[in-house]
Amino acid sequence: MKRFFGFVKKEFFHIFRDVRTMIILFGIPIAQLLLFGTVITNEIKDAHLAIYDQSKDEVTREITDKLLSSGYFVLNSYLDNDGDIEAIFKKGKVKEVLVFGPNFGQTLEREGKADVQIIADASDPNVGKLLASYTTGIINDYILKEMGELKMPMQITPEVRMFYNEELESVYMFVPGIMAMILMLISAMMTSISITREKELGTMEILLVSPLRPVQIILGKVAPYLILSVVNAVMILGIGHLVFGVPIHGSWVLLMAESILFILMALCLGILISAVAKNQMVAMFISLVALMLPTILLSGFMFPIENMPVPLQVLSHLMPPRWFIVILKNIMLKGTGFLFVWEETLILIIMAAVFTAIAVKKFKTRLE
């Protein structure tokens, strides 16, 4: 028994000396708990709100102040006409527009009722539904307090309208997110494993002394995954459109061009992972932990980025799927052109260039 306890003690020392094992045992669970605990929430806060106030009286100002003081909304801008509503939604920052009709306060005082229109961006149906619900609740609370003071029945009837997804179909949100996740995993993980396999088996050195240049070898390794990932992208878009009814209002050419750019960026990331990883298992582990979880949690795919703590919001800027999902939603659901997604496109190009530069430097270091 003494030998057994000595053996167990030796195993504990072996585990404690291995930094990688300690990270897997304690670091990853703590990181996941912090991520899930701070990211997963059903509340919405600091959603950007635009207001089209045709009345500009005391009642509309009080309702606006009550909405902004609730903590759920942040004022983005006041609109001058109803033609600005769709334009500001296409920019992507504003999640809801509140429209007050002419002579709102006078109508409410004279007739005891008035109408207000709530227009929400339902490209993320959960967020759109929650914001409309919050707005309706705040307006009803305002009316209850006013009724108590004025001793007369008053009613404000909110007319709710959902932009881009009137039926609140959740598949409109999932198709772009799943497409980003699949293309990221297939392109980055399979490329990293493929190149790492060559290094692990010792055949990379044989390839390097062949007539092919190193750049040609890398391109030859990633070219099949580029073609297969493009086929995957077409399949996902086709199934989403034909089977689930997800609309594609924008240009197919622009959509495929952006998809190919994202795939190229993911391939560059896969090359970088293969330059860092020592074997296939490490490459797969890095791909799954460093790509899949952030894609699900920090890209805006499942949970609104505005709900996250500021450090995680900053970290989300480094997640390529975040920018690709914005591009997909803009082209597919909002029907926008390149002028509305050029910033996200530029970010993906810069990321691809940075990943490639770091990977080339790492490869050179390893080969020396």
N, C-alpha and C positions, 0 to 999 in steps of 0.2 A: 504493500500500500504506500509505503514511504517513497518507493521508486515512482509509483504512479503520480503522486502529488508533485514529485520533483519534475516529472515529465510535463505535467500541466503547467507548472511554474515556468518551465523553459519555453512553452508555447506562448504564454502571456508575454514574456520578455521579447520573443520573436515578433509578436504582433505589434507591441509597443515601439519596437525599433523600426518597423516598416512604415514610413510616412504614408505611402499610397494606401495601405490597408487601413490606417487610422482615418484617412480622409473618407474612404468608402464607408467605414463603420459609423463615424460620427459626423463628419463634415457634410456629406450628402443628405442624411436625414434632417440635420439642422437647417441646411439651405432650403430643402424642399418644404419643411414646416413653415419657415419664414415666408417663402414665396407663396405657398398656398394660403397661409393665414392672412397675408396682406393683400393678395390679388383677388382671391375669391370672395366676392361680396355682392349682395343683391341691391345695394344702394347706389344711387347716382349722385355725384356732387360736381360742382363747378362746370356744369354743361353750358356751352355757349348759347346764348339766347339773343335773337334779334326781334325788334318790336316795330310793327307798322301801326302807328297811332294816328288815326285820322281825326280824333277828337281833341286830344291833348288837354283834357280837363282834369279836375282834381281827382275824380274817381279813377281814371286810368292811371294817373300818377301814383295813387295809393296802392292800387293792385300791382303795378310794376315794382314799387318799393317793397311790397310784401313778398313778391316772388324772389327778388334779388337778395333780400335779407334772410331767406330760408336756408341758404347754403347750398341749394341744389343748382342754382343758376348763376351765371356770370354774364353781364350785359356785353354783347359784342358790338352792336350798332343799332341805330334807329334807321328804318327804311323810309324812303321818300314816296315810293309807289309800289303797287303789287307786282310790277314787272321785275322788281329787284329780288323777289322771294326765291325764285328758282335759281337765279344767278348766284345768290349767296349760299344756297345749299350746294351748288356745284363746286364751290371753293373748298367744301369739306369740313370747315371748322364749326359752323353753326349747326346745332342739332335740333333747334326748334325755333319757329317764328310765331309770335303772338300778334293777332290782328284785331285791333279795336275799330269798330265802325264809327261813322260820323255821329256827333252829338250823343256820345255814349252815356255820359252822366245825366244829361237832360232827359234822354229816353228812359233811363232807369228810374229817375225821380218821378217822371210824368206817368209812365205806364206800369211801373213796378217790375219791369223786366227788360233785359237787353241781351244781345248776342255777342259772343266773342269767338273768334276762330283760332283754334290751336292747330298749327301745321308742324308735324314732326318728320324728321328724316328717318325713315324706316328701313334704310339699307341695313341697319342693325335693328331688327324688329324688337328685340327685348328692350333696348335702350329707348327706342321711339315710344313703345307702349308705356314704359315706366315714367318717362318725362311727361307724357300726356296725362297720365294718372296723377302725378305730383301737381301739375298745373291745375287740373280740375279740383283737386283737394284743397289747394291753397285759395283758389277763387271761392269755393264753397265756404271755406272758413271765414273769409272776408265778409261774405254775405250774411252769415250767421251773426257776426258781431254787429254789422250795420243794422240788421233787423232788430236786434236787441236794443239798439240806441234809438232808432227811428220809430219803433212801435208800429211798423207797417210791413206788409209782405213785399219782399223783393226777390227777384230771381235773375241770375245771370246764367244763360244756357250756353255752355261751351260746345262749339261744333268742331269735332276732331277730324283731322284729315291727315293721312299718312302719305308722304311723298316716296316714290320709287318702289313701294311695297305695300299697296293698299290692303292686301289680304293678310299681311304680317306673316308671310311664309318664312319659317326659320331656315329653310334650305337656301334662301338668298344669301344668308350669312355664312352657311357652312361650305358651300361650294367654293368660293374664293379662298377661304381658310384652308380647306382640305387640299386644294390644288397647290397652294404655297407650301404646305407641309410635305406633301408627297414629292413634289419636284425638288425640294430642298434635301430631303432624306435620300431619294434615289440618286440624285446627281452627286451630292457631296459624299455620302457614305460609300456608294459603290465605287466611285473614283478613288477615294482614299484606300479602300480595301484592295482594289485592283493593283494599284501602284505599290502598296505596302507588301502585297503578296510576292511581287517580283523581288523586292529587297529581302524579304524573309527567306525565300527559296534560293537566293544567291544568283538569280538569273538577270537581275538588273545590271550587274557588272558585265555580263555577256552582251546585253543589249547596248551598253555604253561603248563597247569596243567594236561594235558592228558599224557598217558604213553610214548608218543613220545618225543624224545629229541628235543631241539630247532633247532639243525642242521638238524635233519630229517624233521622237519616242513618246514624249508626254502627250503631244497632240494625237498620236495614233492610239494611245491608251484611252483618251477621253472622248474621241470622236464617236465611237459607238454609243456611249452613254448620252451624248448630246442628241443624236438622232432618236434614240429610244425615249429620251425624256420629252422630246418634241412630240413624238407619237402619243406619249402619255398625256401631255397637255391637251392635244386635240381630242383624245378620248374623254378626258374629264369634262372639257367644255361641251362636247357633243352630248354626253350622258346628262350633264346638268341642264342643258338647253332642251333636249328632246324628251327626256324621261321625266325630269323634275320641273320643267317649265321655267327655269331661270332665264330671264331675258338677256339678250346681248344687244343693247341699243346702240352701242358705239361701233367703231370700225373693226372688222375682223383682222384686217392687215395690221393695224396698230396693236391689237390685242395679242396677236401671235409674235409680233416684233418684241413687245415687252416681255412676253413669256420666254422667248429665246434669250433675251438679255439676262433675265433672272436665272435661267438654266446655266448660262455661261458663268455668271457670278458664283453660283453654287458649285460648278465644276472647279473654278479657281480656289474656292474654299476647300474642296476635297483634296486638291493638290497640296494645299498648305497643311492640311491634317496629315496627309501621307508623309510630308517632310518632317513632321514633328513626331509621329507615332513610330514606335520601334517594331511593332508587329500588327497583325490583322486584328487581334482582340482589342488592343489599345485603340486602334483606329475606329473600330466599331463602337467601343465604349465612349470615346470622345464624340463621335457623330450622334449617338443616341442621347447622351446626357447634355451635351453642349448645343445640340440643334433641335431635337424634338421637344424637350420641355420648354425652352425659351420660345419656340414657335407657338406652342399652345398657350403659354401663360403671358408672354410679354409682347406679343405682336398685335394685340387687339382682336385676335381671331375669336377667342372665347369671352374675354373680359375687357370692358372698356378701359383704355389707358388712362383716361381722366380720373378713374377711381383709385389708381395706384398711388402709393407714397412717392414723393418727389424723386428720391434716389432711383426707384424702379422706372419712373417715367424717363429719367435721363438714360438709364441703361437700355430702355426699349428703343432708343434711337440707334443703337448698335445692332439691332435685330433686322437683317435684310427682309424677312417675310413681312414685317410691319409695313414697309414701303410698297412691297409688291401687292399686298392685300388692298391698300389704298388705291393703287393703280387699277386693279381688277374691278373693284366696286365702282370706281369712277367711269370706266369704259363700259362695263357690262350693265350696270343698273342706272347710271346717270346719263350715259350716252355722251360723255365729254370727249374732247379731242386732246391732242398732245399738249396744247397750251395749259391745260389744267393739271397735267401730270409730269411736266418737264422737271420739276424739282426732285420728285421721287425718282425719276429716271436718271437724273444726274447723280443722285446719291448711290444708286445701284452701280453705275459706271465707275464711280470713285472707289466703291468697296471692291469691285472686281479688280481694279488696278492695284489697290493696296494689297489684297490677298496674293495676287500674282507676284508682286515685287518681293514680299516677305518669303513666299515659297521658293522663288528663284534663289534668294540669298541663303535660305536654309539648305537647299539642295547643294549649292556650291560648297558650303561649309562641310557638309557630310561627305561629299565626294573628295575633298581635300584631305 
